[in-house]
């Protein structure tokens, strides 16, 4: 009867260590995967790429309305 009382704390400590190791292994495996937002962002493509003219006047000197109406002041 006395051996059973000494065995219980040892079994409890081994069980707790096993739970901690499995929990850390699971948590580490879960954090190494990419988040859902990152996966979606990598799969999304721009359907209008190359079809829209550059309209930023500071980078390119392009008039998006060049062929629509002639400039009367030229």
Backbone bond lengths (Angstrom), bond angles and torsions (degrees), N, CA, C in turn:
res aa  C-N    CA-C-N  psi(-1)  N-CA   C-N-CA  omega(-1)  CA-C   N-CA-C  phi
1 X - - - 1.439 - - 1.530 111.35 -
2 X 1.279 115.65 -35.27 1.446 119.58 -176.54 1.536 111.59 -70.73
3 X 1.324 118.95 -32.58 1.454 122.41 179.16 1.522 110.87 -65.76
4 X 1.332 116.65 -34.10 1.454 120.64 179.66 1.530 110.47 -64.34
5 X 1.304 119.20 -37.00 1.455 123.14 178.92 1.521 112.26 -67.42
6 X 1.318 118.30 -31.90 1.465 122.10 178.56 1.526 111.59 -81.30
7 X 1.316 116.40 -26.44 1.454 120.73 -177.73 1.526 112.61 -76.30
8 X 1.323 117.63 -31.21 1.466 121.67 -177.35 1.530 113.28 -59.97
9 X 1.334 121.09 -48.05 1.482 119.17 178.66 1.530 113.03 -63.20
10 X 1.320 117.72 -32.71 1.459 120.71 179.32 1.525 109.76 -68.60
11 X 1.322 116.77 -44.58 1.463 121.09 178.20 1.522 109.93 -63.58
12 X 1.325 118.02 -39.77 1.466 121.93 178.91 1.526 111.32 -63.14
13 X 1.309 118.01 -43.94 1.466 122.00 179.53 1.525 110.13 -65.28
14 X 1.319 118.51 -43.60 1.467 121.65 178.69 1.526 110.05 -63.06
15 X 1.327 117.81 -41.44 1.460 121.85 178.28 1.526 111.17 -63.34
16 X 1.320 117.76 -44.11 1.463 120.91 179.11 1.528 111.62 -64.63
17 X 1.316 117.48 -39.84 1.464 120.47 177.68 1.525 109.98 -64.39
18 X 1.323 116.90 -41.50 1.459 121.11 178.03 1.525 111.55 -62.93
19 X 1.331 117.39 -41.79 1.466 121.45 178.61 1.530 110.17 -64.66
20 X 1.307 117.34 -41.47 1.472 121.17 179.82 1.526 110.88 -65.16
21 X 1.317 117.79 -44.11 1.465 121.23 -179.24 1.522 110.67 -64.79
22 X 1.324 117.89 -45.44 1.461 120.93 178.88 1.525 110.43 -64.52
23 X 1.323 118.08 -40.41 1.464 121.84 178.48 1.520 112.16 -63.32
24 X 1.313 117.78 -43.09 1.465 121.08 178.13 1.525 111.19 -67.05
25 X 1.326 117.37 -39.80 1.462 121.03 177.44 1.524 110.29 -62.67
26 X 1.303 118.02 -42.99 1.472 121.86 179.75 1.527 110.63 -67.24
27 X 1.337 117.28 -42.79 1.464 121.51 -178.83 1.531 110.67 -65.38
28 X 1.325 117.22 -41.05 1.465 120.62 179.46 1.523 110.22 -65.75
29 X 1.295 118.40 -40.51 1.452 121.76 178.30 1.511 111.59 -66.95
30 X 1.299 117.88 -33.35 1.458 121.62 -179.34 1.527 111.11 -73.31
31 X 1.315 119.57 -35.77 1.457 122.04 -176.43 1.521 112.66 -79.67
32 X 1.342 118.63 -14.90 1.456 119.39 -179.25 1.527 112.01 -84.30
33 X 1.317 118.05 -12.46 1.459 119.46 177.87 1.516 109.95 -78.14
34 X 1.327 115.67 155.00 1.458 120.37 -179.96 1.523 109.81 -76.79
35 X 1.317 117.72 142.29 1.467 120.01 175.80 1.531 111.14 -65.30
36 X 1.313 115.73 159.86 1.455 121.28 -177.40 1.527 111.46 -61.26
37 X 1.319 117.88 -39.92 1.464 120.99 179.36 1.519 111.73 -61.49
38 X 1.304 117.47 -38.98 1.455 121.19 178.75 1.521 111.15 -66.99
39 X 1.325 116.76 -40.36 1.466 120.23 178.82 1.529 110.82 -64.65
40 X 1.320 117.37 -42.44 1.464 121.04 -179.73 1.523 110.05 -67.01
41 X 1.332 117.67 -42.67 1.460 121.66 -178.42 1.529 111.33 -60.46
42 X 1.323 117.66 -38.88 1.458 120.85 -178.85 1.523 111.77 -71.37
43 X 1.321 118.14 -25.86 1.465 121.08 -177.59 1.522 112.62 -89.47
44 X 1.329 118.17 -16.64 1.459 120.98 -177.37 1.528 109.41 -78.78
45 X 1.333 115.10 135.04 1.456 120.18 176.82 1.518 108.19 -121.25
46 X 1.313 116.47 152.37 1.449 121.87 -179.91 1.528 108.87 -80.85
47 X 1.340 118.47 112.37 1.464 119.21 -178.77 1.525 113.13 -72.52
48 X 1.320 118.92 -16.36 1.465 122.09 -178.32 1.521 112.55 -103.68
49 X 1.300 117.53 14.12 1.466 120.83 -177.08 1.526 110.06 -62.61
50 X 1.291 116.35 122.89 1.448 122.18 178.98 1.525 114.55 87.91
51 X 1.320 118.70 -6.13 1.455 121.21 -177.80 1.533 112.89 -100.63
52 X 1.311 117.58 -15.89 1.460 122.26 -178.39 1.528 108.49 -101.69
53 X 1.345 118.83 128.32 1.464 119.82 179.25 1.531 110.71 -71.80
54 X 1.296 115.25 154.32 1.463 121.22 177.44 1.519 108.84 -71.49
55 X 1.314 118.28 124.58 1.464 121.88 -177.18 1.517 113.21 -118.37
56 X 1.304 118.17 5.50 1.454 120.60 178.52 1.524 108.21 -78.50
57 X 1.350 118.41 111.95 1.472 120.30 -175.30 1.521 113.63 -69.22
58 X 1.321 118.84 -13.95 1.450 121.01 -177.69 1.526 112.36 -87.59
59 X 1.322 117.62 -19.96 1.463 119.01 -179.42 1.521 112.59 -103.32
60 X 1.311 117.85 -39.86 1.465 121.37 -177.32 1.522 108.14 -132.21
61 X 1.321 115.96 136.32 1.467 119.90 179.08 1.533 108.71 -86.99
62 X 1.313 115.21 75.59 1.457 120.95 -176.99 1.515 109.75 -122.15
63 X 1.315 116.12 134.54 1.451 121.39 175.26 1.529 107.66 -101.54
64 X 1.341 118.73 109.81 1.458 119.41 -178.27 1.522 112.35 -68.09
65 X 1.327 118.89 -16.35 1.461 122.69 -179.28 1.533 111.44 -104.61
66 X 1.319 117.30 23.31 1.455 122.80 -173.40 1.529 112.81 -61.78
67 X 1.276 119.66 -41.26 1.463 121.79 -174.57 1.529 112.94 -98.28
68 X 1.311 117.95 3.82 1.464 120.19 -176.50 1.538 111.85 -87.40
69 X 1.307 116.97 -48.42 1.476 120.90 -175.98 1.521 108.20 -141.34
70 X 1.316 119.57 130.68 1.456 120.47 179.75 1.532 111.63 -70.31
71 X 1.298 114.68 145.39 1.451 121.21 179.06 1.537 109.39 -77.45
72 X 1.353 118.29 117.66 1.470 119.51 -177.96 1.519 112.88 -75.82
73 X 1.304 119.95 -11.32 1.464 123.15 -175.96 1.526 112.50 -97.35
74 X 1.274 120.06 7.12 1.461 122.17 178.06 1.491 110.85 -92.13
